[in-house]
């Protein structure tokens, strides 16, 4: 198991104490139906589809397991070149957070911490599958969280 323990590293985010206890790869899968062969010997011009999701589970008072799931699919025409899914997890101690603080931390701060680990695993799997190196583009989780919050239906409002 690939696990990083970072006891003693604490960060203060808006007066809230956040401490990363561990980072680990919870699950991953790699599929390449035809190996690194391209359909009909075509040039390398894949189309990529990227999906990300963050969930959290309360393990104890003030302790959360945050799970960043990233799915990347590369297709050439209708043929799937590869499909990679990585579930990168981290255990965070979060003290003194309001409900809004907790949502912001789980939706933005925690995935920002986990993303580089998931990015490395995805790149390694693709290269080991025989395909050219691919690095996920950097992600601004603060902007994604703000966008999701703006798009979420507000309580009491009728659309």
C-alpha positions as CSV (number, residue, x, y, z in Angstrom):
1,X,0.0,0.0,0.0
2,X,1.3,3.4,-0.9
3,X,0.7,5.6,2.1
4,X,2.2,8.9,3.2
5,X,2.0,9.8,6.9
6,X,2.3,13.5,7.7
7,X,1.7,13.7,11.4
8,X,2.3,17.1,12.9
9,X,1.7,19.2,9.8
10,X,-1.1,21.5,10.5
11,X,-2.6,24.3,8.5
12,X,-4.9,27.0,9.6
13,X,-7.6,27.8,7.0
14,X,-9.8,30.7,8.0
15,X,-9.3,30.0,11.7
16,X,-10.0,26.3,11.3
17,X,-7.3,23.8,12.2
18,X,-6.6,21.3,9.4
19,X,-4.1,18.4,9.8
20,X,-3.4,15.8,7.2
21,X,-2.9,12.4,8.9
22,X,-2.3,10.2,5.8
23,X,-2.6,10.0,2.1
24,X,-3.2,6.7,0.3
25,X,-4.3,5.1,-2.9
26,X,-7.7,3.5,-2.1
27,X,-8.5,2.1,-5.5
28,X,-7.4,2.2,-9.1
29,X,-8.2,0.6,-12.4
30,X,-6.7,0.7,-15.8
31,X,-8.3,-0.7,-19.0
32,X,-6.8,-0.8,-22.5
33,X,-8.9,-3.1,-24.7
34,X,-6.3,-3.2,-27.5
35,X,-3.1,-2.4,-25.7
36,X,-1.1,0.5,-27.1
37,X,-2.2,-0.3,-30.7
38,X,-4.1,2.5,-32.5
39,X,-7.2,1.6,-34.5
40,X,-6.4,1.1,-38.2
41,X,-2.8,2.4,-37.7
42,X,-4.1,6.0,-37.4
43,X,-2.1,8.9,-36.1
44,X,-2.1,9.6,-32.4
45,X,-5.0,12.1,-32.0
46,X,-7.0,11.0,-29.0
47,X,-9.9,12.8,-27.4
48,X,-9.9,12.9,-23.7
49,X,-12.8,12.9,-21.2
50,X,-12.1,13.8,-17.6
51,X,-14.4,13.5,-14.6
52,X,-13.7,14.3,-11.0
53,X,-15.7,13.8,-7.8
54,X,-15.0,14.4,-4.2
55,X,-16.7,12.7,-1.3
56,X,-16.1,12.5,2.4
57,X,-16.9,10.1,5.2
58,X,-16.7,11.0,8.9
59,X,-14.4,8.5,10.7
60,X,-14.6,10.1,14.1
61,X,-15.3,13.5,15.6
62,X,-13.3,16.0,13.6
63,X,-11.8,13.3,11.4
64,X,-12.8,12.8,7.8
65,X,-11.7,10.5,5.0
66,X,-11.8,12.6,1.8
67,X,-11.9,10.7,-1.4
68,X,-10.9,12.3,-4.8
69,X,-12.1,10.1,-7.7
70,X,-10.7,10.9,-11.1
71,X,-11.7,9.1,-14.3
72,X,-9.9,9.7,-17.5
73,X,-10.9,8.1,-20.8
74,X,-8.9,8.4,-24.1
75,X,-10.7,7.6,-27.3
76,X,-9.6,7.6,-30.9
77,X,-12.8,7.9,-33.0
78,X,-15.2,5.3,-31.4
79,X,-12.3,3.1,-30.1
80,X,-11.4,3.4,-26.4
81,X,-7.6,3.6,-26.1
82,X,-7.6,3.5,-22.3
83,X,-9.7,4.2,-19.3
84,X,-8.1,5.0,-16.0
85,X,-9.9,5.5,-12.6
86,X,-8.1,6.5,-9.5
87,X,-9.5,6.9,-6.0
88,X,-7.0,8.9,-4.0
89,X,-7.8,9.2,-0.3
90,X,-6.6,11.2,2.6
91,X,-7.5,11.4,6.3
92,X,-7.8,14.9,7.6
93,X,-8.4,16.2,11.1
94,X,-10.5,19.3,10.9
95,X,-11.3,21.2,14.1
96,X,-13.3,24.3,14.7
97,X,-15.1,24.2,11.3
98,X,-18.6,25.4,10.7
99,X,-20.8,23.5,8.3
100,X,-19.9,26.0,5.5
101,X,-16.2,25.8,6.4
102,X,-16.4,22.0,6.2
103,X,-18.1,22.1,2.8
104,X,-15.4,24.5,1.5
105,X,-12.5,22.4,2.9
106,X,-13.9,19.1,1.5
107,X,-14.8,20.6,-1.8
108,X,-11.7,22.7,-2.4
109,X,-8.8,22.5,0.1
110,X,-8.7,18.7,0.6
111,X,-8.9,17.8,-3.1
112,X,-6.1,20.3,-3.8
113,X,-3.9,18.3,-1.4
114,X,-4.8,14.9,-2.9
115,X,-4.7,15.9,-6.6
116,X,-0.9,15.7,-7.1
117,X,-0.8,12.1,-5.8
118,X,-3.7,11.1,-8.1
119,X,-2.1,12.9,-11.0
120,X,1.1,10.9,-10.5
121,X,-0.7,7.5,-10.3
122,X,-2.6,8.3,-13.5
123,X,0.5,9.3,-15.4
124,X,2.3,6.1,-14.2
125,X,-0.5,3.8,-15.3
126,X,-0.7,5.4,-18.7
127,X,3.0,5.1,-19.4
128,X,3.1,1.5,-18.0
129,X,0.3,0.7,-20.4
130,X,2.5,1.6,-23.3
131,X,1.0,5.0,-24.2
132,X,2.8,8.4,-24.4
133,X,3.2,10.2,-21.2
134,X,0.1,12.2,-20.1
135,X,-0.1,14.7,-17.2
136,X,-3.4,15.9,-16.1
137,X,-3.7,19.7,-16.3
138,X,-3.6,21.5,-13.0
139,X,-7.0,22.1,-11.5
140,X,-8.2,25.1,-9.6
141,X,-10.4,23.5,-7.0
142,X,-11.3,26.8,-5.5
143,X,-12.8,28.0,-8.8
144,X,-14.6,24.7,-9.3
145,X,-16.1,24.8,-5.8
146,X,-17.2,28.4,-6.3
147,X,-18.8,27.5,-9.6
148,X,-20.6,24.5,-8.1
149,X,-21.8,26.6,-5.2
150,X,-23.1,29.3,-7.7
151,X,-25.0,26.7,-9.7
152,X,-26.5,24.9,-6.8
153,X,-30.2,25.6,-6.2
154,X,-30.6,28.0,-3.2
155,X,-33.1,26.9,-0.5
156,X,-36.4,28.7,-0.7
157,X,-35.9,29.8,-4.3
158,X,-38.1,28.4,-7.1
159,X,-36.6,28.0,-10.5
